[in-house]
Amino acid sequence: MAQKIVTIYTDDLTGEESSEVATHSLAVDGIAYEVDLAPDSYDKLLEAIGPFLKAGRRTGRVKAGAGARKVSGSASASGSGETAKIRAWAKENGYEVNERGRVSADIREAYQNAAK
């Protein structure tokens, strides 16, 4: 049996489909957020928070602490070794996955479900 997996990228702000959607991370008061945005929506985000970023001080990159909680079963495997395993599994199972960059949450979830 052949299986075809179709991945649809959707802008979290507008709900519109776009092949240019990218995931962006931000943190406010110690809480990290991820949002998937097309370029126009990302420009709106930067326009909205730009004055605050200019007035603020950079403190470095945010790192997950020991007490950080997992969000919706996301893999704690951001290391390249685990990511490489997920990519290999996805390719073997008919998922479309890039050679570099972020592995989608859908693929990570499918990988975790298959491992159970």
MOKACOR-V978558 format. One line per field, one symbol per residue. ss: DSSP state (~ for helix, > for strand, _ for the rest). burial: 1 if it has 9 or more other ideal C-beta (glycine too) atoms within 8 Angstrom, else 0. A space follows every 50 residues. Layout:
ss = ???
burial = ???
This chain:
ss = _________>______>____>>>>>>>__>>>>>>>_~~~~~~~~~~~~ ~~~~~________________________~~~~~~~~~~~~~________ ____~~~~~~~~~~~_
burial = 00000000111010000100100100100000001111001101100010 00000000000000000000000010100001101110110000101000 0010001111110000
